[in-house]
Amino acid sequence: MTRPEFLDAPVPEAYPFEETYDLRTGPDLHPSLLGLLPFVGLWRGRGAGEYPTIEPFEYAQELRISHDGRPFLMYSSRSWLVEPDGTPIRPGHREVGFWRVVNDEVEALFTAPTGIQELYLGTITNVRVEMATDAVVRTASAKDVTAGKRLYGIVDRDLLYAQDMAAVGQPLTPHLAAKLTRVGG
């Protein structure tokens, strides 16, 4: 069997369907995602974390929710542990994923480099998305995470969220909360 020839086609400098977090540029948002429209953007801010098995901490975060015209949103989050005055200590958690809406239900998939992948199902109510894990998959070396809940909401033009987690033998417990301001989109 011979390998097919590759097309000798130039790559355009800018595709009309390039991924964007700015709803004023690029393709139109897919109609199935209109309920998630307020969340599309580039967000930055601060949050705090706690859990029964760790010391409380503060963090700075950048969250990018973007689209390319297809029926899903891309989700990318990165954070840094910070001192109370905002001085960076070190890089923190990273997470990537996808959100989509099927039959008025939000389906979200989040993957972290710590070996954990979570599938969330939830609902959209105005400018509020509430979801809970349907499944958690983890590598043999990952922390023993068994369940989670997330709440995202737009309040006074900011993105507020809270995340609960069940892990390492603990029941579903508050873990993260942050307030992020739109800086792009």
N, C-alpha and C positions, 0 to 999 in steps of 0.2 A: 504494500500500500504506500503510495507516495503522499508526501505532505502537500497540502494545497498552497498555492502562491498567496502571499499576503498582498492585500490591495495597496497600491502606491497612492494613498490619499493623504493630503496634508491635514494636520489637526488645526482646526480653526482656533484663533486666539481667544475668542469669547463665544461660547455656545449660547444660543438664546434660552437654553434650559439649565444654565449654570445654577448650582446650589446657592441659596441666599437666605439670610435672616432678615432682609429688608424687603418688606412687601411692596415697596415702591419700585423695585427693580426685579429683573428676571421674570420667570414665568408666573402665571396666575396660580394662586393656591388651589389645590384640587378641591372640588366642591364637598367631598366627604369630610374635609378637615376644617370647614368653616367654624365649627364649634370650638376649635383649638386656636383660631386666628389670634386672639389676644396674647397667647403665650409665645408666638413666633418672635424672635428677636435675640439680641445679645444683651445679657444681664450680668451685672457685677454687684457684689456686696459682701456682707459679713454674716456670720452665723456662729452658733455655739453647739457643741456636742457633749453628750454625756451617756453613760451606760453603767450599770452596776459593777462591771468588771474592769473599768478604766477610770482614769482621772478626767474630770471635765476639761474641755479645751475650747478655744476660739479659732475660727478660720475665716479666710477670705476665699471667695469663690467667683469663678466665671462660668456662666451657663450659656450655651449657644443652642437655640432651637431653630432649625432651618428647614427648607424644603427645596425641591427641584421640579415641582409641578406634578409629581406622581402622588398616589394616595397614602403617603406616610410622611412623618416629620423625622428629621435627624436630630439626635440629642447628644450633646457633648458637654461634659462637666469636668472642670479641674479645680482643685483647691490647694490652699497653702495653710499650714498651721501658722498662727500669728500670736504675738504677745497681745495683752489687752490694749496697748496703744497702737496696734496695727503693724508693728515691726515683724517682718517675716522670720519664721523659725526654720521651716523646711517645706518642701512640697508635700502635699497631702493626698487625698483620694482622687482618683481619676475614674471616669465612667463614660461609656458611650452606649448609644441605643437608638431605638426607633419607637415612635408612637404612631398608631393608626386608629381609625374609627371604623368599626364593622357593626352594622345593625344597632347604631346608637350606643355602642359600648367601646370604651377606650381599651386598646390592647397596647401594652408597653413592654419592651424588652430592654433590659439593662445588663451590660457586661462590664466587669471590672478586671484589672490586671491581677487582682488578688486571687483569681480562680473562681469567681462567683458569677453566675448568670441567673437573673430573676425575670420571670414572666409575670406581669401584673395585669389585672383586669379591673375596669372601673367605669365610672360614670362622669359625664360633664353636666354641670348645673350652672348655667350662666357663665361666670368667670371663675369657676371652681372645678377642679378635677380631683376626684377621690378614687384611689385604687388600692387593691390588696393583692398579694402574691397568689397566683394560681399554682406556680411551681418554682422551686429553687434547685438549681443544679450547681454542683461545686466539684472542684478537683479534690483529690485525696489530701493535698496539702493546704487547702483553703480552710478558713475559719468555719466553724459549724453553724452556719446561718440556716434557719429553717423557715422563716416567714417574715413578711414585711408589710407595712402600710405606708402610703404616701398621700399627702394632701398638698395640692398646688392651688393658689388663688391669687387673683389680681385685686389688690386693695390700694386705693389711692394711687393708682398707676404703677405701683411696685409689685414685684412677684414675691409672695411669701410662700414658704413651704415648710412642712414638718414631715419627718420620717420616723416611723417606729420600726423596731427590729426585734425578732426573736432569734437569739444566738447563744452559743456556748452554755446551754442549759437554762437560760433565762426565758421567761415568757415575753410576749410582745410588750415592749417597753419603749417610751420615747427615747430617741437617739439624736436626731439632728433637727435644727430649726434655723431658718435664715430669712433675711430680707434682702432682695436683690433689686437694683434699679436698672431700668432699661438704658443702655448706653449706645445701642444701635438697633436700627430696624423701625 
